[in-house]
Amino acid sequence: MDDAAVEPFFAALAAANPSPQTELEFTSVFELLCAVLLSAQATDAGVNKATKQLFALAPTPQRMLGLGLERVTELIRTIGLFRTKAKNLVQTCRILVEQHGGQVPRTREALEALPGVGRKTANVVLNVAFGEPTMAVDTHIFRVANRTGLARGKTPLAVELQLLERVPPRYAVDAHHWLILHGRYVCQARRPQCERCGVRRWCDSAASTMPGEE
């Protein structure tokens, strides 16, 4: 994808979905952090199903600690890797209480110091909760970026750094939502839905399969 195509590519995504949102369900920054921590190798729908009861019982890190590891594990057992995630979640809550006054920190360094929180999770929290123009590269964004030619790279970090350079500032805050949703519902892994793709005219891959597209 050449530089001239990037602006119209994102303009089209913005026109189709002016206010994109994460599909994870939460009512606070703490709940967002928990949901994203639990979402690795799991669907948003699966996480939402498990967190509905979890958040009703423990909407704060203090109350999550009060539930204890065994109960937290039981509540999220429908999510993949639930034992490791439960342990990380409880340890994260302990750090939030002991080191951050029960609040979710606003810096990447502090977020990535939490158990189970890597760069992608930190990026989601910084973006969704605090409005920072970060780029949380998950499997969908990695695929869409490489397939369209928007940002080619062999690692999520390489793709992230290219996206941060190429995405126009006006689209930076919402860009990762658009790319995730596009990858989830249109530019799918096994069979991209090029015939109903609103940005195919700027996509490097679609151009080779749909000649004559203007």
C-alpha positions, 0 to 999 in steps of 0.5 A, a space after each residue: 500500500 503506497 502512502 497516498 492510499 493510507 488516508 483514504 483507507 482509514 477515511 473509509 473505515 471511519 465513515 463506515 464506523 465513526 465511533 468504534 468500540 472494543 467488544 469487551 464489556 466493562 464499566 471501569 478501567 479496572 474491569 477493562 484491565 481484567 478483561 484484556 488480561 483474560 482475553 489472550 487466546 480467548 474470544 471477546 464473547 467468551 471473556 464477556 460471558 465469564 466476567 459478567 459474574 466475576 465483575 458483579 462479585 468483584 468490581 474492584 481489586 480489593 474485592 477481587 482479592 477477597 474472592 481468593 484464587 480458588 474462587 476466581 479460578 472457578 469463575 473464569 474456568 470457561 476461558 482458555 488458560 484459566 488457571 494461569 490467568 486467575 493467578 496473574 489476575 489475583 497477583 495483579 490485584 495485589 500489586 494494584 492495592 499495595 503499590 497503586 492505591 487500588 487504581 490502574 496505573 497510567 504508564 506503560 512501564 507500570 502496566 507492563 510490570 503487572 503479572 500477565 500484562 504484556 505490551 499488547 494489553 498495556 496498549 489496549 488499556 492506554 488507548 481505551 481507558 486513557 485515549 492514547 494513540 497506541 496500537 495494540 497488535 493482536 492476530 487480526 491487526 497483524 494479519 490485516 496490516 501484512 495482507 493489505 500492505 499497510 504495515 508489513 512485519 514478521 513480529 507484532 512489534 515491527 508491525 506496531 512501529 510501522 503503523 504508528 508511523 503510517 496512520 494519520 494522526 486524526 485516525 490514530 486513537 481509533 485505528 486499532 479498533 477499526 483494524 481489529 473489527 475489519 480482521 474479525 469480520 471481513 479480512 478473515 484468516 481462512 477466507 477474506 471477504 474481499 467481495 464485501 470489503 469497503 477498503 479493497 481498492 487500497 489493499 495490495 492483496 485484493 488488487 491482485 485478485 479483483 482486477 479492474 477495481 476502481 
